[in-house]
Amino acid sequence: MPYTSKSIQEMGIDSLSDRVRDTLSCESNKPDFRELDLGSPVSPLMTRGSGGGGGGSGGGGGPAAMSSSSSSSGSVSGKTGGTHLVKRPDGSLNNYSGELSASSETSPYASETLRSVAGTRNSRPGHRRSSSAGPPLIYSGASFVSSSNGGCSGGGASSISSNPNANVLPSGNICPSGKILKAGMPCRSSGRSDVLGSGTGHYGHGSIMRGGAKLSSPRIADVNMTGNIQFAGESVMVKRAMGSSDPEEVKKAGNELYRRGSFTEALSLYDRAISLSPDNAAYRSNRAAALTALGKLAEAVKECEEAVRLDPGYGRAHQRLASLYLRLGQVENARRHLFLPGQPPDPSELQKLLSLEKHLNRCVDARKIGDWKSALRECDAAIAAGADSSPQLISCRAEALLKLHQIEDADSCLSSIPKFEHYSPSCSTKFFGMIAETYVLYVRAQVEMALGRFENAVAAAEKAGLIDYSNVEVGKLLNNVKLVARVRARGNELFSSGRFSEACSAYGEGLKYDTSNSVLYCNRAVCWSKLGLWEKSVEDCNHALKIQPNYTKALLRRAVSNGKLGRWAEAVKDYEVLRRELPGDIEVAESLSQAQAALSKSWEEETHSVKFGGEVEEVSGVDQFKAAISSPGVSVVHFKVASNYQCGQVSPIMDKLCVQYPSIKFLKVDVEESPAVAKAESIKSVPTFKIYKNGGKVNEMICPSHQYLEYSVRYYSL
């Protein structure tokens, strides 16, 4: 912008004051919240010589140019004509950009002129300029600036350029009021207090707000302790709209809050609009949008259905309802609202519908033939296709997990079903031939039964029977659940009275109706152990653990029964699993220690009693080899080739060791005559020796010396 050399008299005081008033008005240049720079890497407080030329002085950084600064209270630089140079009596030019230079602050002429100008303008509240006397609030580099958020500049506000020889303080220092930073510079006083800002806005270095002024713009955001963004003025907006009797005004306020992400507040305003105009379909549809955003899908469906009832041709409500039905997995309902006469369906929603329909059909086919792995895979695909809130699909997933003997996962899956209070799908909505709500209860009854919660299973099955009493599959389940619960209760009574044989029969009767009930198998295993029938106890525990692998009661019962049979290796294995599952259980820890001691003792007794006759046993088949090395104790295997010289040299050593250590089993395998064994053991060269202990390999040697071979055999014989 070119400089002007007109004097104040030539311009006229009125003309100058009008122009100053125009430049001070921020309404025409008020920055929107989205345009605020909240994280610029360049300091907004530019000093002389910094190279910045974007201030109101209109030029680059030369000696005559004013330095650029942060937005300042009452600073004026962004508008054309905002900078005026006025001729002094001595012929020099004075800058009237809205900020004073350090040299002009002490000039009586400048002070007098500014006072005359200030007397003719009307300052807006919150934009009153600081007094020209006294030190500025913030010092940045070589410039003193007064900083606030009220600046109206287009490219950064003006600054007060100081004497280059002034004392240098770090950027952003706050100077106490009355402190003289430069000799000869008088203190200036202000009738308003200086306070630190809240830190939520961009006010320049130090975040100073003059006179404790509060932010009033609803576009400035604040972040509370929970991380949610709250816009200043929202509560005012809600209160004003709630007090209005114009439903359109209330709806518009609700829409604004919805756009900001304040869905709860928006919902309250939509409620208010509906109370003022109950028959307006758009208000109902907007309320459904807010409910959807809050995760209340069932209520959103009700609102959309009401909107469609009020206005059957309201396309937006139909689209919203179709989208909700897709998320709930109700394909036919979604189709009815997606395809409207004269209105093409939304392409993305149509794609979701077709994908969901495809995976649901595949899931139905897999369930019919009992292919539960495929059913689980198609369920997951349908949920990923968009039916993320379908209770029926989640229940189908739980049923597949149950049939795959993942009972805990099935129970966890059911617990993740969304809770839709006071809402149930229409009775016409079917899922696997059952009413949609019935299928959820049907699966829940099965899972409760598998976990031994028989009372809960009966309650769920009875409720399913009441809703869908004509369904054969539901009726069969209800009958079985009641029978199993009855015989299980009878078996418990017999067991408590010490009639273990009769209790076994009762639990066995229950297994006729539910062949996959791990609880009944485990209960019968306890009865067998009470009768001393340890083999039958182990057998029933195996059945229970096949259905529910992490069933700790069955593991404990099997460990005890194997211990009674002297199968300490199996008992130790089960106790080790229990120890990991129940680290704080003292009884399990003691039982494990006892089982380990018994196993060690049995090995010692068996080892000392075994004599192998002083001959090296030849092995030719894979099964024979595995059986030989799996027997308790130590086995030494010599892999050889008859024509190999080194193998011939070491064979007499093997015969000698066989006689010297009769408790050790010595084996030999000719890799040419038994290639299957050599391949299974990955034999690459001969002679190779492998040492096994209780079925596990503990050492491997390729072409060892005679001394090292004998040392290794002696070491593992101890």
Buried (B, 14 or more C-beta within 10 A) or exposed (E): EEEBEBEBEEBEBEEBBEBBBBBBBBEEEEBEEEEBEEEEEEBBBBBBEBEBBBBBBBBEBEEEBBBBBBBBBBBBBBBEEBBBBBBBEEEEBBBBBBBBBBEBBBBEBBBEBBEEBBEEBEEBEBBBBBEBBBBBBBBBBBBBBBBBBBBBBBEBBBBBBBEEEBEEBEBBEBBEBEEEBBEEBEEBEBEEEBEEBEEBBBBBBBBBBBBEBEBEBBBBBBEEEEEEEBBBBBEEBBEEBEEBEEBBBBBBBBBBBBEBEBBEBBBBBBBBBBEBBEEBBBBBBBBBBBBBBBEBBBBBBBBBBBBBEBBEEBEBBBBBBBBBBBBBBBBEBBBBBBBBEEEEBBEEBBEBBEBBBBBBEBBBEBBEEEBBEBBBBBBBBBBEBBBBBBBBBBBBBBBBBBBBBBBBBBBEBBEEBBEBEEEBBEEEBBBBEBBBBBBBBBBBBBBBBBBBBBEBBBBBBBBBBEBBEEBEBBBEBBEBBBBBBBBBEBBBEBBEEEBBEBBBBBBBBBBEBBEBBBBBBBBBBBBBBBBEBBEBBBBBBEBBBBBBBEBBBBBBBBBBBBBBBEBBBBBBBBBBBBBEEBEEBEEBBEBBEBBBEBBEEBBEEEBEEBEBEEEBBEBEEBEBBEEBBEBBBBBBBBBBBEEBEEBEEBBEBBEEBBEEBBBBBBBBBBBEEBEEBBEEBEBEEBBBBBBBBBEEEEBBBEEBEEEEBBEBBEEBBE
